[in-house]
Amino acid sequence: MESRKLLKSGEFLVEEIESKDTFIPEEFDEEQRMIAQTCRDFLESEVYPNMDKVDKGDRELMKSMLKKSGDLGLMGISVSEEFGGFGQNFVTQMLAAETIGAGYSFSVAFMAHCGIGTLPIMYYGNHDQRMKYVTKLATGELLGSYCLTEPGAGSDANAGKTNAKLSEDGKHYILNGQKMWITNAGFADIHTVFAKIDNDRVLSAFIVEANTPGIVVAPDEHKMGIKGSSTAQIFYNDVKVPVENLLGKRGEGFRIALNILQMGRIKLGANVLGAAKKAITDSVKYANERKQFGTLISTFGTIKHKLAEQVIRTFAAESANYRVSRDIDQLMEKYKSEGCDKGKASIDAIAHYAVEAAILKVYGSEVLDFVIDEAVQIHGGMGYSSEMAVEKGYRDSRINRIFEGTNEINTMLVVDTAMKRAMKGDFDLFGKAEKLYTEVDKIKAEKPASDDYFQQKIHFLRNFKKAILLMIQAASKTFEKNLVNEQEVMNNISVMIMETYVAEATALRVQKLQSMKGENAAALYRDILDVLVYDSSDRIRKQAMDAANSLGKPEEAAKLAKAIDALTTVAGVNTKDARRRIASKLIEDNSYKF
């Protein structure tokens, strides 16, 4: 792999990389594009024609669709060749996740199997466990599920009551408990179950075969969306689990659960991109067919605004996804070069980027909700009809803000994890923040030092980062150890961080794209970047001012306000014309081709 500058998780707050050091989707190679096309072809031939039947709860049909995807090799993309997979890198895994994301409830079942249903055993299992289970999960011969959530243990996973006790002969763990909201519960052959052994404080993990006596799977839940996904409670009544099916070490389950959730968050960030792109394509196709007042609605300025904003937010989320995907790949290679087992190298690299995982999960799921809501609006009354794909997309989208840790939990994690990493010495966050805070009176709006387009954008992004550091220091100084309890302020800072990370990823992408294809080819993408940075500056300013005014110190808030105004000032943009140019390309292409 080409050597590039690699930042640690959260380090982007105080360091920069050049565009040459980032990965952009325009760099996908031929093999990656072929894998994505195979995924698209599978959706067109096997998934879309069957979605109405699947949404009526046909478990067997969903099971057969999953197995067909396994026959094509789609389930083995993340699995090492040694265990029957294709051992693709993380960027490719994310591209496959994105493409399958357009598959409505099928994508939920597929991603649950390939991710949380397979990879805990791939990453934490011993050789025998991998050979016995992963080789069959990678082909679809076996289907997997992940059993963590309980009635009294959602976001607080370690509060689970499911218990395991060693049998008198020492050959089995006797498992008792209840799990809920288990994806693929109705047909999964393998359960990864989290339980506490005896009176342990933390969880352990077990590989449980679904046909073991004592397992009872309840009927599927009736849900708002993703109706084709089998979601049910599972009861474990004196279930005998062979001792050799303990996954990892005793008491390692909580760590396994957290690390697998990091992976799930990042891949959900890719998954929602596929759904968003499909919704945009559905939107523009309808706008190019529907007439009002004798005119196609795609010619109306208001519709163009909506279409363009769908594109801008999706393009930005995509830029952030593949930026961190390449970072994970590079860190995996680094760990492997240091002698790490591939499974451990993979999960440790994914888990390292916890800040970015939370960003992608929150930002991406909220982008999809925005895009699909606007898609329904563009369709008007027809958008509310179950005849239209956007109606299904609207209902299916909502769960993504709850999956893999709620957006509220993940928003808190963004700033909390970044600060904890800095405290461990990963990067100098607090030193730079304190220095900036002591000079707050000197902060004034300054014009960029260069007329170069990208240098100007870098200037604005640097200022956004300074605003973040300023508020981290002001909040830390005011609340000290109680800052963690000031969730509103923490959320303000997290949103500032998310907006900045995504804007920077988009700037790096557009800069690199221009270096690859030339100024004329990149003109439309500069429009996207212009509007994004312009709008982000307002959102960052609002969050910073809310945080400053929440400190309870009017004089300090006034002082901070002047600095915040200076640091969030950006060049004016003719957003109307920029959006119209973006929309015109979408309308001409009649599908998302950015």
C-alpha positions, 0 to 999 in steps of 0.5 A: 500500500502506498505510504501516506501521512496517517493521522490518529483518531481525532488528530484532525482537530490539531493537524492537517493532511494534504489532499494527496494523503487522502483517498477519494471515491474517484480512485476506486480501481477496476476490481472495486468497481466490478464488485460494486456492479455485482452488488447492484446487479444482485439488487436489481435481479434478486432484491427489488422484484421481491421486496413487496413479498419480503416486507410481508414477513416472508422469512424463507424468501429473505433467507433464500435471497441471503443465501443467493448473495452468498453463492455469488461471494458477496458475503465473503468480501470482509473474510480472509481467504484462509477462511473462505472469503476474498480478503478485500481491504476496508475501502472495498468493504465500505464500497460494498456496504454502500452499494448494498445500502440501496437494498432496503430491509435486505441490506439490514439482514445482509449487513447484520450477517456479514458484519456483526453476525460473522466478524466477531468470530472472524476477529476474536475466534480461535483457529478452530472456531474460524474454521468451523463457523466462519468458513460457512458464514462466508458462503451463506451456508450458515447465517449469523446474528448478534445477540447483545440487547436486552429489555433492560440493556440497550445503550448500557450494554453491560447492564445485561442480565443473561447469565452463564454457569459452568456445568458440573462436569465442566463441559458446558456453560448453561445459558439463561436469559432473554435478548431482544431486537435481534436482527435475523433472529427468525432464521439465523443458524449461529448466535453470538450471545453476550452473557455474564459468567457467574457473578462477573462484572463484565460480559463474556461472549459465546458462539451458540448454535440456533438448533441447541435445545432450550432456545425459543425464538419469538414471532417477528416484531411489527415495525415501522420500517425495515419490515422484511428484516426478521427482528425478534426476541430470543429466549435461552432456557438452560441452553448448553453451550460447549466450553470451546464455544467461549469467544475470546477470553472470559470477561472480554465480551464487553470489549468485543461488543464495543469494538464490533459496534465501532465497526457497525457504526462505520459501515452504517455510515457507508450503508446509508450512502447507498440508500441516499443515492437511490433516493436522489435518483428516485427524486430526479426521475420523478421530477423529470416526469411530473408536470405541474402548470404544464411544466416539468417540476424539475425546472422549478427553482425550489425543486432544484434547491432540494435536489442540489441540497440532497447531492451536496450532503450526500457527496460530503458524507461520502467524502468523509466515509472514504477518507477514514476508510483508507486510514483504517486500511493503512493502520491495519497494514501497520499493525500487521507489519508489527506482527499482529494477527490479521483479525486482531489488526483489523478490529484494532484498526477499526476500533482505533477510529472511534471518533470518526466512526461516531461522526460517520454514523451520526452525520450519515444517518441524518443525511439520509433522513434529510434526503429521503424526507425531501424525496417524499416532498418532491414526490408530493402526494405520491410520495405518501403512497406505498406504490412509490419506492420513496415511501418504503425508503422513508420508513426504512431510514428512521431506524438508522439513527437508533441502530449501532448506538443512538445518535445521541450516544454517538454525538456525545462520544465524538467530543468525549472520545477525542478529549480522552485520546488527547489526555492519553497523549495521542495528540496535543489538543489541550496545549493548543486549546489553552494557548488559543484561549489565552489569546482570545482577545487578539482573535480577529477576522482575517482575510486568507493570505492567498488568493488560491481557491483551496488555500482560502478553504483551508484558511476557513477550515483552520478557523473552524478548528480554532473555534472548536479548540476555543470552546473545548478550553472554555467549557473545560475551564468552566465545568472541569470534571463536571463537563461530562454531565453538561451534555448540551454543551458537549453536543454543541462541540460535537456538532462543530467537530462533525461539521468540520471533519466532513467539510475538510474531507470534502475540501480534500476530495475536491482538491484531489479531484481537480489535480486528477481531472483539471479545473474545468472538470472540478468546477461543479464540485467546487460549487458543492464545496462552496455551499457546504463550507458556507452553510457549515460556517453558520451551523458551527457559529450557532453551536459555538454561541449556544455553548458560550452562552451556556457557560453562565458567564456573560462577560466571557460569553461576550468575549468568546462571541467576538472570537467566534464571529471572527473564526466563522466568517467565510467568503460569500457564496451565490448559493442560488446559482451554485445549487442550480448548476449542481441540480442541472447536472443531476437533472441532465443525468437523470440519476446520481452520478457525482 
